[in-house]
Amino acid sequence: MVKTVSVVVFIGIVIIALLNNLQSFSEFIQYVLLLGITHNILALALGFLVAKGFKLSVKNTKTISIETGIQNSGIGLLLIFTFFNGLGGMALMAAFWGVWHIVSGLLLAYFWSAKSVLKTQQS
């Protein structure tokens, strides 16, 4: 129940941010995509490499990678609306960032789980 409500609230915040900033969205979407996706890939990779550098288990390495790559953009949107009057570029970036983190995290989790299933089947 709480999970469903939090997802609905997050989606509502993203929609409000997008609707309030449609002009900024259409004008700067190429930069938002480039910066958001690049930042996320670097964060995921850095979390993975640092965990590997500390010789952590595979499970912990994956966990740290996901935790490093997935940030809380919902709180970012609330801060932007509260303290920065919903400044267009900031809200747009945080809204995209939140959606992209969900997508990239799910894709990475799916990749790792599919890889684990294949490894188990081959054994």
MARLO-967600 format. One line per 3 residues: number of its first residue (from 0); their letters; for each residue x, y, z of N, C-alpha, C. Coordinates in nm, 2 decimals, padded with zeros to 4 digits. Layout:
# residues N
NUM> A> X,Y,Z,X,Y,Z,X,Y,Z | ...;
This chain:
# residues 123
0> MVK> 00.08,-00.12,00.00,00.00,00.00,00.00,00.09,00.13,00.00 | 00.18,00.13,00.09,00.27,00.25,00.10,00.35,00.26,-00.03 | 00.40,00.15,-00.08,00.48,00.15,-00.20,00.40,00.21,-00.32;
3> TVS> 00.27,00.16,-00.33,00.19,00.21,-00.44,00.16,00.36,-00.42 | 00.13,00.41,-00.30,00.11,00.55,-00.28,00.23,00.63,-00.31 | 00.35,00.58,-00.27,00.47,00.66,-00.30,00.50,00.67,-00.45;
6> VVV> 00.47,00.56,-00.52,00.49,00.57,-00.67,00.39,00.66,-00.73 | 00.27,00.66,-00.69,00.16,00.75,-00.74,00.20,00.90,-00.71 | 00.25,00.93,-00.59,00.29,01.06,-00.55,00.41,01.11,-00.64;
9> FIG> 00.50,01.02,-00.65,00.62,01.05,-00.73,00.58,01.08,-00.88 | 00.50,01.00,-00.94,00.45,01.02,-01.07,00.37,01.15,-01.08 | 00.29,01.18,-00.98,00.22,01.31,-00.98,00.32,01.43,-00.98;
12> IVI> 00.42,01.42,-00.90,00.52,01.53,-00.89,00.59,01.55,-01.02 | 00.63,01.44,-01.09,00.69,01.44,-01.22,00.60,01.50,-01.32 | 00.48,01.47,-01.32,00.38,01.52,-01.42,00.37,01.67,-01.39;
15> IAL> 00.35,01.71,-01.27,00.34,01.86,-01.24,00.47,01.93,-01.29 | 00.58,01.88,-01.26,00.71,01.94,-01.30,00.71,01.95,-01.45 | 00.67,01.85,-01.52,00.67,01.85,-01.67,00.57,01.95,-01.72;
18> LNN> 00.45,01.95,-01.67,00.35,02.04,-01.72,00.38,02.19,-01.69 | 00.45,02.22,-01.58,00.48,02.35,-01.55,00.60,02.40,-01.63 | 00.67,02.31,-01.70,00.79,02.35,-01.77,00.80,02.29,-01.91;
21> LQS> 00.68,02.29,-01.98,00.68,02.23,-02.11,00.77,02.30,-02.21 | 00.78,02.44,-02.20,00.87,02.51,-02.29,01.01,02.47,-02.26 | 01.05,02.47,-02.14,01.19,02.43,-02.11,01.22,02.29,-02.15;
24> FSE> 01.12,02.20,-02.13,01.13,02.06,-02.17,01.16,02.05,-02.32 | 01.08,02.12,-02.40,01.11,02.11,-02.55,01.24,02.17,-02.59 | 01.27,02.28,-02.52,01.39,02.35,-02.56,01.52,02.28,-02.51;
27> FIQ> 01.52,02.22,-02.40,01.65,02.16,-02.34,01.65,02.01,-02.33 | 01.56,01.94,-02.39,01.55,01.80,-02.36,01.67,01.72,-02.40 | 01.74,01.76,-02.51,01.86,01.69,-02.55,01.97,01.70,-02.45;
30> YVL> 01.98,01.82,-02.38,02.08,01.83,-02.27,02.04,01.75,-02.15 | 01.91,01.76,-02.12,01.87,01.68,-02.00,01.89,01.53,-02.02 | 01.86,01.48,-02.14,01.89,01.34,-02.16,02.03,01.31,-02.15;
33> LLG> 02.12,01.39,-02.22,02.26,01.36,-02.22,02.32,01.37,-02.08 | 02.29,01.47,-02.00,02.34,01.49,-01.87,02.28,01.38,-01.77 | 02.15,01.36,-01.78,02.09,01.26,-01.69,02.14,01.12,-01.71;
36> ITH> 02.15,01.08,-01.83,02.19,00.94,-01.86,02.34,00.92,-01.83 | 02.42,01.02,-01.87,02.56,01.01,-01.85,02.59,01.01,-01.70 | 02.53,01.10,-01.62,02.55,01.10,-01.48,02.51,00.96,-01.41;
39> NIL> 02.40,00.91,-01.46,02.36,00.78,-01.40,02.45,00.67,-01.43 | 02.50,00.66,-01.56,02.59,00.56,-01.60,02.72,00.57,-01.52 | 02.77,00.69,-01.51,02.89,00.71,-01.43,02.87,00.67,-01.28;
42> ALA> 02.76,00.71,-01.22,02.73,00.67,-01.08,02.73,00.52,-01.07 | 02.65,00.45,-01.15,02.65,00.31,-01.15,02.78,00.24,-01.16 | 02.86,00.29,-01.26,02.99,00.23,-01.28,03.09,00.26,-01.17;
45> LGF> 03.08,00.38,-01.11,03.17,00.42,-01.00,03.14,00.33,-00.88 | 03.01,00.32,-00.85,02.97,00.23,-00.73,03.02,00.09,-00.75 | 03.01,00.04,-00.87,03.05,-00.10,-00.90,03.20,-00.11,-00.89;
48> LVA> 03.28,-00.02,-00.94,03.42,-00.02,-00.94,03.48,00.00,-00.80 | 03.42,00.09,-00.72,03.47,00.11,-00.59,03.44,-00.01,-00.50 | 03.33,-00.07,-00.52,03.30,-00.20,-00.44,03.39,-00.31,-00.48;
51> KGF> 03.42,-00.32,-00.61,03.51,-00.42,-00.66,03.65,-00.39,-00.60 | 03.69,-00.26,-00.60,03.82,-00.22,-00.55,03.84,-00.26,-00.40 | 03.73,-00.26,-00.33,03.73,-00.31,-00.19,03.71,-00.46,-00.17;
54> KLS> 03.71,-00.53,-00.29,03.69,-00.67,-00.29,03.57,-00.72,-00.21 | 03.46,-00.65,-00.23,03.34,-00.69,-00.17,03.28,-00.81,-00.25 | 03.18,-00.88,-00.19,03.12,-00.99,-00.25,03.04,-00.94,-00.37;
57> VKN> 03.00,-01.03,-00.46,02.93,-01.00,-00.58,02.79,-00.93,-00.54 | 02.73,-00.99,-00.44,02.60,-00.94,-00.39,02.62,-00.79,-00.34 | 02.72,-00.77,-00.26,02.74,-00.63,-00.21,02.78,-00.54,-00.32;
60> TKT> 02.86,-00.59,-00.41,02.91,-00.50,-00.53,02.78,-00.45,-00.61 | 02.69,-00.54,-00.63,02.57,-00.51,-00.71,02.49,-00.41,-00.63 | 02.48,-00.43,-00.50,02.40,-00.35,-00.41,02.45,-00.21,-00.41;
63> ISI> 02.58,-00.19,-00.39,02.65,-00.06,-00.39,02.63,00.01,-00.52 | 02.65,-00.06,-00.63,02.63,-00.01,-00.76,02.49,00.05,-00.78 | 02.39,-00.03,-00.74,02.25,00.02,-00.75,02.23,00.14,-00.66;
66> ETG> 02.27,00.13,-00.54,02.25,00.24,-00.44,02.32,00.37,-00.48 | 02.44,00.36,-00.54,02.51,00.47,-00.59,02.44,00.53,-00.71 | 02.39,00.45,-00.80,02.33,00.50,-00.92,02.19,00.55,-00.91;
69> IQN> 02.12,00.51,-00.81,01.98,00.55,-00.80,01.96,00.65,-00.68 | 01.94,00.77,-00.72,01.92,00.87,-00.62,01.78,00.91,-00.60 | 01.75,00.98,-00.49,01.61,01.02,-00.46,01.57,01.15,-00.53;
72> SGI> 01.52,01.14,-00.65,01.49,01.27,-00.72,01.35,01.33,-00.67 | 01.27,01.24,-00.60,01.15,01.30,-00.55,01.17,01.40,-00.44 | 01.27,01.38,-00.36,01.30,01.48,-00.26,01.37,01.61,-00.33;
75> GLL> 01.44,01.58,-00.44,01.50,01.69,-00.51,01.39,01.78,-00.57 | 01.28,01.72,-00.62,01.17,01.79,-00.68,01.10,01.88,-00.57 | 01.08,01.81,-00.46,01.02,01.89,-00.34,01.10,02.01,-00.30;
78> LIF> 01.23,01.99,-00.29,01.32,02.10,-00.26,01.32,02.21,-00.36 | 01.32,02.17,-00.49,01.31,02.27,-00.60,01.19,02.35,-00.59 | 01.07,02.28,-00.57,00.94,02.35,-00.57,00.93,02.44,-00.44;
81> TFF> 00.99,02.39,-00.33,00.98,02.47,-00.20,01.08,02.59,-00.20 | 01.20,02.57,-00.23,01.30,02.67,-00.21,01.34,02.75,-00.34 | 01.31,02.69,-00.46,01.36,02.76,-00.58,01.24,02.79,-00.68;
84> NGL> 01.12,02.80,-00.62,01.00,02.83,-00.70,00.98,02.75,-00.82 | 01.02,02.62,-00.82,01.00,02.53,-00.93,01.08,02.57,-01.05 | 01.20,02.63,-01.03,01.28,02.67,-01.14,01.29,02.57,-01.25;
87> GGM> 01.25,02.60,-01.37,01.23,02.51,-01.49,01.33,02.41,-01.51 | 01.46,02.45,-01.53,01.56,02.36,-01.57,01.59,02.26,-01.45 | 01.59,02.31,-01.33,01.61,02.22,-01.22,01.50,02.12,-01.20;
90> ALM> 01.38,02.16,-01.22,01.26,02.07,-01.20,01.27,01.97,-01.32 | 01.29,02.01,-01.44,01.30,01.92,-01.55,01.41,01.82,-01.53 | 01.53,01.86,-01.49,01.64,01.77,-01.47,01.60,01.66,-01.36;
93> AAF> 01.55,01.71,-01.25,01.51,01.62,-01.14,01.40,01.52,-01.18 | 01.31,01.57,-01.26,01.20,01.48,-01.30,01.25,01.38,-01.40 | 01.33,01.41,-01.49,01.38,01.31,-01.58,01.47,01.22,-01.51;
96> WGV> 01.56,01.27,-01.42,01.65,01.19,-01.35,01.58,01.08,-01.27 | 01.47,01.12,-01.20,01.39,01.02,-01.13,01.34,00.91,-01.21 | 01.28,00.95,-01.33,01.22,00.84,-01.42,01.34,00.76,-01.47;
99> WHI> 01.45,00.82,-01.52,01.56,00.74,-01.58,01.62,00.65,-01.47 | 01.63,00.69,-01.35,01.69,00.60,-01.25,01.61,00.48,-01.23 | 01.48,00.49,-01.23,01.39,00.38,-01.22,01.41,00.28,-01.34;
102> VSG> 01.42,00.34,-01.46,01.44,00.26,-01.58,01.57,00.19,-01.58 | 01.68,00.27,-01.55,01.81,00.21,-01.55,01.83,00.11,-01.44 | 01.78,00.13,-01.33,01.79,00.04,-01.22,01.72,-00.09,-01.25;
105> LLL> 01.60,-00.08,-01.30,01.53,-00.20,-01.34,01.60,-00.28,-01.45 | 01.65,-00.21,-01.55,01.73,-00.28,-01.66,01.85,-00.35,-01.60 | 01.93,-00.28,-01.52,02.04,-00.34,-01.46,02.01,-00.46,-01.37;
108> AYF> 01.90,-00.45,-01.29,01.86,-00.56,-01.21,01.82,-00.68,-01.30 | 01.74,-00.65,-01.40,01.70,-00.76,-01.50,01.82,-00.82,-01.56 | 01.92,-00.74,-01.60,02.04,-00.80,-01.67,02.11,-00.89,-01.57;
111> WSA> 02.13,-00.84,-01.45,02.20,-00.93,-01.35,02.12,-01.05,-01.31 | 01.99,-01.04,-01.30,01.91,-01.16,-01.27,01.91,-01.26,-01.38 | 01.90,-01.21,-01.51,01.90,-01.30,-01.62,02.04,-01.37,-01.63;
114> KSV> 02.15,-01.30,-01.60,02.28,-01.35,-01.61,02.29,-01.46,-01.50 | 02.24,-01.44,-01.38,02.24,-01.54,-01.28,02.17,-01.66,-01.31 | 02.05,-01.65,-01.38,01.97,-01.76,-01.42,02.05,-01.84,-01.53;
117> LKT> 02.11,-01.78,-01.62,02.19,-01.85,-01.72,02.30,-01.92,-01.66 | 02.37,-01.86,-01.57,02.48,-01.92,-01.50,02.44,-02.05,-01.42 | 02.32,-02.04,-01.36,02.27,-02.15,-01.28,02.23,-02.26,-01.38;
120> QQS> 02.17,-02.23,-01.49,02.13,-02.33,-01.59,02.25,-02.40,-01.65 | 02.36,-02.33,-01.67,02.48,-02.39,-01.73,02.55,-02.48,-01.63 | 02.53,-02.46,-01.50,02.60,-02.54,-01.40,02.55,-02.68,-01.39;
